[in-house]
Amino acid sequence: MGEGKRAVKPRPLPRRLDGMNSKVASGRRPAWAAGIIAIVLAFPVAAEEPGDNRVFVFTGRYHTGHMEHILNPAAPLGLDYEDNYVAGVGVQQFVPDEDGKGVRIGWEGGAAIRTGESTSGEAWTGIVGRVDGTRIGPVNVSPALTVGLSAVTDTIGIESERVAEGADPHLLFYIAPEINVSVGENADTEVFMRVQHRLGAWGLLNDMGDGHNATAVGMRWRF
């Protein structure tokens, strides 16, 4: 190269790939991608028997607390909420309640958009348990709990700060306790409040502790 000309050094490639959190090594990508594929493949065929299937929509807001903070008597009003939100849809399929005791076991799957400081997607699937039969006058109150796996395309809010070095937050356990309320003996429409919770269970999954929590409200239809 002639005098007076300066050699141009090539720029290093960026460490952040396709929106993944910079704290997670790029080699982790196949793990969460495989998690999303597994969740999609886990969707079962809808039950043929009428009355065992439900579809729901919900929206909520993320907060900086942990799951145990929802036990605060002031919750959900006493939480430190972020400017990050979630909106999603889901389906449930229950095994028929043959003995009529109101205890139901089934499957749940869903997908959501998380937005605010950034935008990412979430998909989850799990086993859902539900207890029907508690009535206060014409009002039916039914607690439920979903336990499974959740995969996200990227972290958001306080979840990003909880990623320790070497941890991967993209595939975590999923827990969603909720309370359902409906009116009438055979109501096919109900409203509910649930906690949208992701966690690694003290490092058991992908070296993660707590992930993120959102307080959500929604509506569900049975068909």
Backbone as CSV, one residue per row, in Angstrom:
resi,resn,N_x,N_y,N_z,CA_x,CA_y,CA_z,C_x,C_y,C_z
1,MET,0.862,-1.180,0.000,0.000,0.000,0.000,0.894,1.224,0.000
2,GLY,0.593,2.244,-0.853,1.449,3.411,-1.026,1.494,4.295,0.184
3,GLU,2.503,5.197,0.186,2.648,6.120,1.300,1.467,7.082,1.338
4,GLY,1.142,7.520,2.504,0.050,8.485,2.697,-1.315,7.826,2.812
5,LYS,-1.395,6.542,2.536,-2.666,5.831,2.664,-2.663,4.987,3.932
6,ARG,-3.753,5.051,4.668,-3.851,4.320,5.926,-4.664,3.039,5.727
7,ALA,-4.147,1.979,6.337,-4.878,0.708,6.246,-6.180,0.785,7.043
8,VAL,-7.226,0.225,6.486,-8.538,0.220,7.143,-8.728,-1.121,7.839
9,LYS,-8.909,-1.068,9.149,-9.090,-2.284,9.924,-10.554,-2.714,9.899
10,PRO,-10.812,-3.996,9.703,-12.213,-4.457,9.699,-12.843,-4.305,11.073
11,ARG,-14.137,-3.931,11.086,-14.856,-3.779,12.354,-15.228,-5.142,12.916
12,PRO,-15.132,-5.292,14.248,-15.546,-6.574,14.846,-17.044,-6.775,14.721
13,LEU,-17.456,-8.022,14.621,-18.877,-8.327,14.531,-19.569,-7.996,15.843
14,PRO,-20.834,-7.519,15.809,-21.560,-7.219,17.057,-21.813,-8.472,17.854
15,ARG,-21.760,-8.345,19.181,-21.988,-9.485,20.069,-23.469,-9.768,20.233
16,ARG,-24.328,-8.779,20.064,-25.766,-8.969,20.248,-26.358,-9.488,18.947
17,LEU,-26.964,-10.641,18.958,-27.461,-11.278,17.756,-28.975,-11.352,17.779
18,ASP,-29.603,-10.775,16.748,-31.037,-10.915,16.532,-31.867,-10.573,17.758
19,GLY,-31.493,-9.532,18.493,-32.305,-9.082,19.620,-32.118,-9.872,20.883
20,MET,-31.212,-10.829,20.918,-30.990,-11.585,22.148,-30.278,-10.726,23.165
21,ASN,-30.546,-10.969,24.434,-29.919,-10.202,25.496,-28.412,-10.370,25.443
22,SER,-27.675,-9.266,25.578,-26.227,-9.302,25.447,-25.562,-10.104,26.550
23,LYS,-26.291,-10.381,27.630,-25.702,-11.157,28.719,-25.713,-12.658,28.432
24,VAL,-26.379,-13.056,27.335,-26.498,-14.458,27.014,-25.628,-14.778,25.821
25,ALA,-24.787,-15.773,25.930,-23.902,-16.127,24.835,-24.697,-16.611,23.639
26,SER,-24.165,-16.312,22.425,-24.895,-16.664,21.219,-25.068,-18.170,21.094
27,GLY,-24.209,-18.957,21.715,-24.334,-20.401,21.650,-25.566,-20.926,22.341
28,ARG,-26.236,-20.079,23.137,-27.444,-20.504,23.842,-28.656,-20.480,22.927
29,ARG,-28.524,-19.825,21.763,-29.687,-19.627,20.922,-30.419,-20.912,20.569
30,PRO,-29.725,-21.996,20.200,-30.464,-23.219,19.879,-31.338,-23.713,21.019
31,ALA,-30.961,-23.433,22.282,-31.730,-23.924,23.425,-33.118,-23.292,23.459
32,TRP,-33.174,-21.946,23.352,-34.501,-21.339,23.435,-35.287,-21.520,22.151
33,ALA,-34.593,-21.614,21.018,-35.288,-21.879,19.760,-35.935,-23.269,19.808
34,ALA,-35.198,-24.240,20.351,-35.745,-25.589,20.491,-36.921,-25.590,21.463
35,GLY,-36.849,-24.731,22.494,-37.948,-24.635,23.447,-39.230,-24.157,22.796
36,ILE,-39.109,-23.136,21.934,-40.285,-22.612,21.236,-40.873,-23.687,20.313
37,ILE,-40.003,-24.409,19.583,-40.477,-25.467,18.696,-41.195,-26.546,19.490
38,ALA,-40.634,-26.915,20.651,-41.254,-27.954,21.477,-42.629,-27.516,21.966
39,ILE,-42.764,-26.231,22.320,-44.050,-25.725,22.791,-45.088,-25.787,21.675
40,VAL,-44.685,-25.399,20.468,-45.618,-25.441,19.341,-46.043,-26.879,19.052
41,LEU,-45.089,-27.825,19.070,-45.403,-29.219,18.791,-46.236,-29.855,19.897
42,ALA,-46.243,-29.230,21.093,-46.998,-29.796,22.214,-48.479,-29.487,22.129
43,PHE,-48.893,-28.602,21.223,-50.299,-28.269,21.110,-51.080,-29.525,20.696
44,PRO,-51.985,-29.999,21.535,-52.739,-31.205,21.187,-53.919,-30.871,20.280
45,VAL,-54.512,-31.913,19.720,-55.716,-31.738,18.926,-56.869,-31.409,19.864
46,ALA,-57.713,-30.443,19.499,-58.820,-30.025,20.363,-59.745,-31.198,20.657
47,ALA,-60.274,-31.205,21.880,-61.159,-32.299,22.297,-62.436,-32.294,21.466
48,GLU,-62.954,-33.500,21.181,-64.158,-33.609,20.378,-65.407,-33.394,21.222
49,GLU,-65.324,-33.664,22.507,-66.502,-33.536,23.360,-66.767,-32.072,23.686
50,PRO,-67.976,-31.560,23.398,-68.271,-30.146,23.644,-68.244,-29.810,25.128
51,GLY,-67.899,-28.567,25.423,-67.889,-28.100,26.799,-66.574,-28.271,27.509
52,ASP,-65.597,-28.941,26.884,-64.306,-29.196,27.522,-63.219,-28.238,27.042
53,ASN,-63.534,-27.351,26.125,-62.543,-26.445,25.551,-62.862,-24.995,25.907
54,ARG,-61.798,-24.215,26.120,-61.966,-22.800,26.453,-60.915,-21.978,25.728
55,VAL,-61.281,-20.766,25.362,-60.354,-19.827,24.749,-60.392,-18.536,25.566
56,PHE,-59.252,-17.872,25.719,-59.239,-16.674,26.552,-58.294,-15.619,26.000
57,VAL,-58.558,-14.388,26.409,-57.692,-13.244,26.097,-57.394,-12.535,27.409
58,PHE,-56.243,-11.870,27.475,-55.908,-11.154,28.703,-54.924,-10.037,28.404
59,THR,-54.805,-9.126,29.349,-53.798,-8.077,29.291,-53.342,-7.784,30.708
60,GLY,-52.115,-7.319,30.855,-51.595,-7.064,32.191,-50.382,-6.171,32.172
61,ARG,-49.830,-5.956,33.354,-48.687,-5.052,33.516,-47.634,-5.736,34.387
62,TYR,-46.385,-5.609,33.976,-45.281,-6.215,34.725,-44.896,-5.351,35.927
63,HIS,-44.354,-6.010,36.955,-43.876,-5.295,38.139,-42.515,-5.844,38.548
64,THR,-41.847,-5.134,39.433,-40.482,-5.485,39.819,-40.434,-6.491,40.967
65,GLY,-41.573,-6.829,41.540,-41.599,-7.740,42.672,-41.422,-9.187,42.259
66,HIS,-41.367,-10.049,43.259,-41.301,-11.479,43.042,-42.684,-12.080,43.281
67,MET,-42.823,-13.358,42.986,-44.149,-13.964,43.050,-44.746,-13.898,44.451
68,GLU,-43.899,-14.027,45.484,-44.434,-14.006,46.847,-45.052,-12.662,47.223
69,HIS,-44.719,-11.616,46.465,-45.260,-10.298,46.779,-46.748,-10.185,46.478
70,ILE,-47.281,-11.116,45.685,-48.718,-11.061,45.423,-49.517,-11.468,46.653
71,LEU,-48.835,-12.061,47.655,-49.520,-12.417,48.893,-49.737,-11.216,49.794
72,ASN,-49.134,-10.091,49.449,-49.355,-8.845,50.194,-50.842,-8.493,50.147
73,PRO,-51.462,-8.163,51.280,-52.894,-7.833,51.276,-53.244,-6.692,50.337
74,ALA,-52.275,-5.813,50.052,-52.546,-4.685,49.154,-52.402,-5.059,47.690
75,ALA,-51.865,-6.237,47.401,-51.693,-6.657,46.005,-53.070,-6.822,45.354
76,PRO,-53.193,-6.451,44.080,-52.144,-5.983,43.169,-51.885,-4.478,43.215
77,LEU,-52.548,-3.754,44.122,-52.376,-2.295,44.158,-51.065,-1.890,44.800
78,GLY,-50.485,-2.745,45.644,-49.282,-2.372,46.370,-47.984,-2.762,45.696
79,LEU,-47.993,-3.076,44.401,-46.798,-3.503,43.695,-46.130,-2.343,42.966
80,ASP,-44.838,-2.483,42.720,-44.069,-1.469,42.001,-44.108,-1.806,40.510
81,TYR,-45.047,-1.208,39.803,-45.264,-1.566,38.403,-44.286,-0.864,37.470
82,GLU,-43.915,-1.575,36.402,-43.075,-1.025,35.346,-43.953,-0.460,34.234
83,ASP,-43.324,0.232,33.298,-44.019,0.676,32.096,-43.868,-0.389,31.007
84,ASN,-44.089,-1.634,31.402,-44.034,-2.767,30.481,-45.320,-3.567,30.619
85,TYR,-45.863,-3.989,29.483,-47.195,-4.586,29.463,-47.189,-5.893,28.678
86,VAL,-48.228,-6.696,28.893,-48.366,-7.959,28.194,-49.811,-8.101,27.725
87,ALA,-50.004,-8.664,26.545,-51.336,-8.967,26.014,-51.241,-10.297,25.290
88,GLY,-52.190,-11.194,25.573,-52.067,-12.511,24.976,-53.384,-13.230,24.793
89,VAL,-53.291,-14.403,24.160,-54.436,-15.276,23.931,-54.018,-16.688,24.328
90,GLY,-54.991,-17.517,24.644,-54.672,-18.887,25.013,-55.862,-19.802,24.845
91,VAL,-55.595,-21.099,24.906,-56.648,-22.106,24.830,-56.435,-23.112,25.951
92,GLN,-57.516,-23.715,26.389,-57.471,-24.768,27.398,-58.338,-25.934,26.949
93,GLN,-57.905,-27.125,27.282,-58.644,-28.348,26.973,-58.666,-29.209,28.232
94,PHE,-59.861,-29.503,28.745,-59.998,-30.241,29.997,-60.500,-31.657,29.772
95,VAL,-60.050,-32.549,30.648,-60.604,-33.892,30.698,-62.019,-33.792,31.262
96,PRO,-63.000,-34.467,30.683,-64.376,-34.383,31.192,-64.473,-34.734,32.673
97,ASP,-65.287,-33.979,33.398,-65.491,-34.199,34.837,-66.556,-35.276,35.016
98,GLU,-66.128,-36.527,34.912,-67.076,-37.637,34.925,-67.800,-37.787,36.258
99,ASP,-67.103,-37.555,37.387,-67.726,-37.782,38.695,-68.461,-36.558,39.214
100,GLY,-68.367,-35.409,38.516,-69.117,-34.219,38.902,-68.642,-33.526,40.158
101,LYS,-67.398,-33.787,40.596,-66.885,-33.166,41.813,-66.318,-31.771,41.588
102,GLY,-66.183,-31.369,40.348,-65.717,-30.014,40.057,-64.218,-29.864,39.979
103,VAL,-63.455,-30.953,40.188,-61.998,-30.897,40.072,-61.623,-31.293,38.648
104,ARG,-60.970,-30.379,37.935,-60.705,-30.609,36.519,-59.207,-30.483,36.243
105,ILE,-58.717,-31.350,35.360,-57.323,-31.328,34.929,-57.306,-31.210,33.403
106,GLY,-56.387,-30.387,32.897,-56.331,-30.229,31.453,-55.002,-29.663,30.993
107,TRP,-55.006,-29.162,29.782,-53.829,-28.609,29.120,-54.090,-27.151,28.745
108,GLU,-53.044,-26.330,28.796,-53.155,-24.930,28.378,-51.988,-24.564,27.467
109,GLY,-52.250,-23.773,26.469,-51.206,-23.221,25.611,-51.569,-21.797,25.240
110,GLY,-50.566,-20.953,25.041,-50.867,-19.570,24.708,-49.675,-18.840,24.142
111,ALA,-49.937,-17.615,23.700,-48.890,-16.757,23.155,-49.216,-15.321,23.523
112,ALA,-48.182,-14.497,23.692,-48.384,-13.113,24.126,-47.312,-12.204,23.537
113,ILE,-47.669,-10.930,23.464,-46.728,-9.877,23.099,-46.398,-9.099,24.362
114,ARG,-45.114,-8.871,24.630,-44.639,-8.074,25.766,-44.033,-6.794,25.202
115,THR,-44.518,-5.640,25.676,-44.054,-4.398,25.089,-43.978,-3.293,26.132
116,GLY,-43.228,-2.253,25.804,-43.000,-1.110,26.694,-41.637,-0.541,26.404
117,GLU,-40.650,-0.878,27.244,-39.270,-0.463,26.994,-38.702,-1.134,25.749
118,SER,-39.201,-2.321,25.446,-38.830,-3.066,24.244,-40.007,-3.961,23.896
119,THR,-39.871,-4.728,22.824,-40.953,-5.620,22.403,-40.405,-7.018,22.190
120,SER,-41.105,-8.007,22.722,-40.698,-9.396,22.563,-41.941,-10.276,22.569
121,GLY,-41.759,-11.545,22.221,-42.867,-12.481,22.195,-42.681,-13.584,23.214
122,GLU,-43.781,-14.196,23.623,-43.751,-15.300,24.573,-44.717,-16.389,24.122
123,ALA,-44.330,-17.643,24.297,-45.221,-18.785,24.080,-45.062,-19.724,25.266
124,TRP,-46.154,-20.333,25.700,-46.084,-21.229,26.850,-47.064,-22.393,26.682
125,THR,-46.804,-23.453,27.410,-47.706,-24.593,27.477,-47.540,-25.252,28.836
126,GLY,-48.599,-25.900,29.306,-48.508,-26.514,30.615,-49.758,-27.279,30.991
127,ILE,-49.714,-27.875,32.175,-50.852,-28.580,32.759,-51.636,-27.605,33.625
128,VAL,-52.954,-27.611,33.493,-53.794,-26.707,34.274,-54.737,-27.522,35.157
129,GLY,-54.847,-27.107,36.413,-55.795,-27.698,37.344,-56.793,-26.645,37.786
130,ARG,-58.037,-27.049,37.993,-59.101,-26.081,38.294,-60.115,-26.733,39.220
131,VAL,-60.641,-25.930,40.160,-61.661,-26.424,41.079,-62.914,-25.567,40.928
132,ASP,-63.987,-26.168,40.441,-65.277,-25.488,40.304,-66.193,-25.899,41.453
133,GLY,-67.222,-25.103,41.692,-68.217,-25.508,42.674,-68.429,-24.543,43.813
134,THR,-67.527,-23.571,44.015,-67.728,-22.583,45.083,-68.669,-21.496,44.586
135,ARG,-69.785,-21.315,45.314,-70.781,-20.323,44.891,-71.066,-19.350,46.012
136,ILE,-71.162,-18.075,45.650,-71.573,-17.008,46.565,-72.808,-16.385,45.943
137,GLY,-73.995,-16.876,46.336,-75.213,-16.471,45.656,-75.162,-16.956,44.214
138,PRO,-75.386,-16.077,43.247,-75.344,-16.487,41.841,-73.931,-16.496,41.255
139,VAL,-72.929,-16.104,42.051,-71.562,-15.949,41.559,-70.753,-17.218,41.800
140,ASN,-70.095,-17.700,40.764,-69.215,-18.864,40.858,-67.766,-18.394,40.961
141,VAL,-67.017,-18.938,41.908,-65.609,-18.602,42.096,-64.784,-19.878,41.920
142,SER,-63.841,-19.850,40.983,-63.068,-21.047,40.652,-61.579,-20.733,40.630
143,PRO,-60.802,-21.223,41.605,-59.354,-21.061,41.548,-58.759,-22.043,40.540
144,ALA,-57.618,-21.648,39.953,-56.953,-22.508,38.973,-55.450,-22.253,39.030
145,LEU,-54.690,-23.205,38.513,-53.231,-23.080,38.491,-52.695,-23.785,37.254
146,THR,-51.857,-23.070,36.492,-51.185,-23.644,35.330,-49.690,-23.728,35.621
147,VAL,-49.077,-24.879,35.341,-47.649,-25.096,35.544,-47.068,-25.698,34.270
148,GLY,-45.992,-25.090,33.742,-45.415,-25.608,32.512,-44.116,-24.930,32.153
149,LEU,-43.923,-24.655,30.853,-42.721,-24.019,30.324,-43.092,-22.783,29.522
150,SER,-42.220,-21.778,29.580,-42.410,-20.529,28.845,-41.148,-20.197,28.068
151,ALA,-41.301,-19.827,26.794,-40.179,-19.410,25.961,-40.423,-17.989,25.470
152,VAL,-39.395,-17.138,25.518,-39.503,-15.766,25.047,-38.398,-15.490,24.027
153,THR,-38.638,-14.491,23.169,-37.635,-14.113,22.182,-36.585,-13.188,22.762
154,ASP,-36.919,-12.464,23.848,-35.969,-11.575,24.511,-36.527,-11.186,25.875
155,THR,-35.676,-10.660,26.732,-36.108,-10.218,28.055,-36.657,-8.807,27.984
156,ILE,-37.323,-8.390,29.069,-37.892,-7.051,29.147,-37.914,-6.613,30.610
157,GLY,-37.644,-5.329,30.856,-37.745,-4.784,32.196,-36.777,-5.410,33.188
158,ILE,-37.245,-5.616,34.420,-36.407,-6.132,35.500,-35.874,-7.523,35.176
159,GLU,-36.549,-8.233,34.285,-36.099,-9.566,33.896,-34.692,-9.515,33.298
160,SER,-34.381,-8.450,32.557,-33.055,-8.306,31.949,-31.973,-8.162,33.016
161,GLU,-32.302,-7.485,34.106,-31.325,-7.270,35.176,-31.115,-8.520,36.026
162,ARG,-32.018,-9.466,35.958,-31.919,-10.679,36.767,-31.132,-11.789,36.069
163,VAL,-30.618,-11.523,34.888,-29.865,-12.540,34.156,-28.421,-12.536,34.639
164,ALA,-28.028,-13.556,35.381,-26.649,-13.674,35.844,-25.770,-14.146,34.694
165,GLU,-24.465,-13.953,34.841,-23.542,-14.378,33.797,-23.621,-15.884,33.593
166,GLY,-23.786,-16.296,32.334,-23.906,-17.705,32.010,-25.326,-18.230,32.042
167,ALA,-26.290,-17.434,32.513,-27.685,-17.865,32.569,-28.387,-17.580,31.244
168,ASP,-29.440,-18.314,30.986,-30.223,-18.133,29.764,-31.697,-17.984,30.130
169,PRO,-32.274,-16.792,29.967,-33.651,-16.558,30.392,-34.700,-16.924,29.346
170,HIS,-34.292,-17.413,28.198,-35.243,-17.574,27.102,-36.201,-18.745,27.275
171,LEU,-35.808,-19.765,28.029,-36.698,-20.895,28.316,-36.718,-21.120,29.820
172,LEU,-37.873,-20.866,30.452,-38.005,-20.976,31.903,-39.285,-21.730,32.250
173,PHE,-39.407,-22.055,33.530,-40.657,-22.622,34.024,-41.734,-21.543,34.004
174,TYR,-42.981,-21.990,33.927,-44.126,-21.081,33.860,-45.134,-21.461,34.937
175,ILE,-45.564,-20.474,35.730,-46.585,-20.688,36.748,-47.611,-19.562,36.643
176,ALA,-48.887,-19.940,36.613,-49.940,-18.930,36.485,-51.116,-19.275,37.397
177,PRO,-51.096,-18.817,38.660,-52.271,-18.969,39.516,-53.331,-17.936,39.123
178,GLU,-54.587,-18.309,39.248,-55.650,-17.369,38.864,-56.930,-17.637,39.630
179,ILE,-57.794,-16.617,39.635,-59.136,-16.706,40.198,-60.124,-16.373,39.079
180,ASN,-61.095,-17.275,38.865,-62.123,-17.089,37.837,-63.458,-16.783,38.485
181,VAL,-64.208,-15.872,37.876,-65.524,-15.502,38.400,-66.528,-15.525,37.248
182,SER,-67.662,-16.182,37.485,-68.740,-16.220,36.499,-70.072,-16.134,37.230
183,VAL,-71.152,-15.959,36.470,-72.488,-15.826,37.052,-73.403,-16.853,36.398
184,GLY,-74.171,-17.567,37.232,-75.107,-18.560,36.699,-74.570,-19.969,36.838
185,GLU,-75.486,-20.947,36.733,-75.114,-22.346,36.934,-74.267,-22.905,35.803
186,ASN,-74.568,-22.556,34.574,-73.845,-23.091,33.434,-73.249,-21.965,32.588
187,ALA,-72.568,-21.052,33.264,-72.017,-19.901,32.564,-70.885,-20.323,31.632
188,ASP,-70.956,-19.881,30.388,-69.909,-20.177,29.412,-68.919,-19.025,29.271
189,THR,-69.162,-17.936,29.990,-68.269,-16.775,29.958,-67.848,-16.436,31.377
190,GLU,-66.555,-16.161,31.566,-66.057,-15.801,32.884,-64.956,-14.763,32.755
191,VAL,-64.729,-14.020,33.832,-63.600,-13.101,33.910,-62.613,-13.664,34.919
192,PHE,-61.355,-13.285,34.790,-60.353,-13.841,35.691,-59.224,-12.852,35.928
193,MET,-58.514,-13.076,37.030,-57.263,-12.376,37.321,-56.201,-13.457,37.529
194,ARG,-55.036,-13.265,36.885,-53.971,-14.255,37.002,-52.622,-13.571,37.133
195,VAL,-51.651,-14.336,37.614,-50.261,-13.895,37.663,-49.519,-14.612,36.547
196,GLN,-48.882,-13.857,35.679,-48.068,-14.407,34.593,-46.619,-14.446,35.106
197,HIS,-46.160,-15.649,35.472,-44.882,-15.762,36.184,-43.924,-16.696,35.466
198,ARG,-42.667,-16.244,35.275,-41.594,-17.050,34.691,-40.471,-17.176,35.724
199,LEU,-39.873,-18.367,35.836,-38.813,-18.552,36.828,-37.914,-19.712,36.421
200,GLY,-36.682,-19.667,36.943,-35.742,-20.759,36.738,-35.667,-21.698,37.922
201,ALA,-36.427,-21.396,38.986,-36.478,-22.246,40.189,-35.102,-22.375,40.829
202,TRP,-34.555,-21.252,41.279,-33.284,-21.216,42.012,-32.141,-21.852,41.219
203,GLY,-32.129,-21.588,39.905,-31.046,-22.083,39.074,-31.263,-23.462,38.485
204,LEU,-32.399,-24.093,38.768,-32.645,-25.440,38.265,-32.721,-25.478,36.740
205,LEU,-33.318,-24.442,36.129,-33.444,-24.390,34.673,-32.637,-23.219,34.125
206,ASN,-31.623,-23.523,33.320,-30.812,-22.523,32.623,-30.130,-21.532,33.569
207,ASP,-29.838,-21.962,34.794,-29.104,-21.150,35.772,-29.816,-19.853,36.134
208,MET,-31.119,-19.818,35.962,-31.886,-18.611,36.265,-32.588,-18.720,37.613
209,GLY,-32.736,-17.566,38.281,-33.559,-17.473,39.469,-34.944,-17.036,39.044
210,ASP,-35.397,-15.897,39.557,-36.694,-15.369,39.167,-36.596,-14.718,37.801
211,GLY,-37.674,-14.782,37.032,-37.732,-14.137,35.734,-38.518,-12.844,35.813
212,HIS,-39.801,-12.911,35.486,-40.633,-11.714,35.493,-42.037,-12.081,35.938
213,ASN,-42.766,-11.082,36.466,-44.128,-11.277,36.941,-45.025,-10.163,36.423
214,ALA,-46.217,-10.553,35.983,-47.212,-9.576,35.546,-48.544,-9.892,36.218
215,THR,-49.259,-8.857,36.614,-50.634,-8.999,37.073,-51.547,-8.800,35.874
216,ALA,-52.413,-9.748,35.601,-53.222,-9.696,34.382,-54.689,-9.951,34.681
217,VAL,-55.555,-9.400,33.844,-56.995,-9.665,33.896,-57.424,-10.070,32.497
218,GLY,-58.463,-10.900,32.431,-58.901,-11.358,31.122,-60.307,-11.908,31.129
219,MET,-60.695,-12.458,29.976,-62.018,-13.049,29.795,-61.866,-14.382,29.067
220,ARG,-62.669,-15.370,29.489,-62.579,-16.708,28.924,-63.968,-17.187,28.487
221,TRP,-63.990,-17.917,27.378,-65.227,-18.470,26.842,-65.116,-19.985,26.729
222,ARG,-66.141,-20.697,27.138,-66.166,-22.151,27.042,-66.993,-22.556,25.824
223,PHE,-66.532,-23.580,25.113,-67.282,-24.056,23.934,-67.151,-25.563,23.789
